[in-house]
Amino acid sequence: MDKNKDFLLLQECERRRIAEDLHDTTVQELVYLLQQLELSLIYFDKDPAQAKLELISARKNIRKIIDGIRDTIYNLRPMSFDDLGWNSSINKLYDELNAFNINVYFDIDDLDTSDGVTAITIYRIINELTKNVIKHSKANNLWVNVIKADNEICVIVKDDGIGIIDFNKENHFGLQFVQERINLLSGNFSMTTNNKGTEFTISIPI
């Protein structure tokens, strides 16, 4: 019963997460796009050149919205897991993190994806924790280790940022998301944080 309750709670958190992401990004971008198109109609007869500029800008924003929706779809189910497996998804995440102003160090063992659950859950946990580092930590360096032993998988995500000073809504929700996924895999989760950085340590039984 508790497992079923945890699963339902996780589903609700996923729905809430998707709703917040769509509201904060896609919906706002679509509202702005609608305003651009309405402005283009106003300019259409009086100032065709300005109308054309507005339409060019709108086209650019449409492409941005499409990219955002693709990212949301990818986060729901990374296609590389189905097509190429664990290493491809990890490499993609590494490239995404390196696009930010932070030094990224990955030391990650290969994981078996055949059960359809464990590897992708660990990937989602790493994705959530590293993206939180990018958003909130002001760190210069980010380390991610995944170590596969005989009876467990150990995940360590560490940064040298300012630490988690305020457990605001976004931080709390992200950590709740991580904790619930670890619980569903019967794993353990610990965190240390101070003004020299934050370290998350996760162990999941095989």
ABEGO torsion letter per residue (X at the ends): XAAAAAAAAAAAAAAAAAAAAAAAAAAAAAAAAAAAAAAAAAAAAABAAAAAAAAAAAAAAAAAAAAAAAAAAAAABBAAAAAAEAAAAAAAAAAAAAABBBBBBBBBBBBBAAAGAAAAAAAAAAAAAAAAAAAAAGBABBBBBBBBBAABBBBBBBBABAEBABBBAAAAAAAAAAAAAAAAAGBBBBBBBBAAEBBBBBBBBX
